[in-house]
């Protein structure tokens, strides 16, 4: 992976900070890895709920910046896979609420996992809770 420099690096840092958390997909391990403060990780829950509230048509999707790897998709059944998170509005809201409850009870410095078995999906989500001053761009190997 090549390092970004100049304006591209600055823009990417700003996008991570606005998003509030860092994400990376690990295909071999079939998991998404997330890093953020509690508030940063809760932003993902908010984004999922906002997407669900838009009640989009099947197949509509939204890529989360900065690298556009993680995608929210309107689908007819819940999925967590190499593309991201998909499902019906109700399934997406239920997942966001479940993840939100897990983040609320997590301790700073802890790493936890939403197993693929719990949701009968291809991928799991491993998340690490950092302190309030955490900069998600610090995890990006391209910066």
Protein Blocks (a to p, Z undefined) as FASTA:
>chain_A
ZZdehjllmmmmmmmmmnopacdddfklopadddddfklmmmmmmmmmmmmmnopaehia
cdddfklmaccdddfbdcddfklpcddfklmmmmmmmmmmmmmmpcehiacdddfklnop
abdcddddddfklcfklmmmkZZ
